[in-house]
């Protein structure tokens, strides 16, 4: 996009909002200005406007945090994505049947973003999951979503993403990760075997639309010792297939693998992006 079309004040407002994260929940005007390399006087009109419209809140100590307007807006997005409503009962069934945590997620900005979770046992890994983003390369959900990217998008991801080790089992070599994704694409599911969190495993499978493109992925997570007589891989795949059929996916010509993105559109669904 040409730089001349970018509104500088709006861009600065977005820069302010992007400073907040799970680890940075409150900031003073001085702290915000310092992080942006400017002065409080320059950003105060933007802070005031964002607060006036509910996108920022200011406490008694004059520290800013994200406002409830974001919750209101996010609910509108999630309501538009009737995918979440369709998935809920299926995730609940998985959680209750196997006493696991079941998730729905998409790929957003090269990371896995959780849209929903049904709990079958207390989670100590990510307590507040909806809206949280985690690395794609070391999670079962991420592997499924990465395996769905077209070749160019995947090559760009592998070239630019730092494969930081979160556990001793995290795949750090782009070549090995690419081979892993090829295997995921062929078998139609992915496993995270203590790659994201030590002692924890996940199984994920894709949700596809009427064109066969991956819209999202579902997964179950559980302590590694939970299943001593075999993992419920077939059950997770079957559940993902049921959801996909509700989204218009046809079994005709289905070989059980994951179709790469291609042709019209980009990425692995309209709400997913990799750049």
Secondary structure, 3 states (H helix, E strand, C coil): CCHHHCCHHHHHHHHHHCCCECCECCEEHHHHHHHHCCCHHHHHHHHHHHHHCCCEEECCCCEEEECCHHHHHHHHHHHHCHHHHHHHHHHHHHHHHHCCEEEEEEEECCEEEEEEEECCCCCCCCCCCCCCEEECCCCHHHHHHHHCCCHHHHHHHHHHCCCCCCCCCCCCCHHHHHHHHHHHHHHCCEEEECCCCCCEEEEEEEEECCCCCEEEEEEEEEECCCCCCCCCHHHHHHHHHHHHHHCCCCCCCCCCCCCCCCCCCCCCCCCCECC
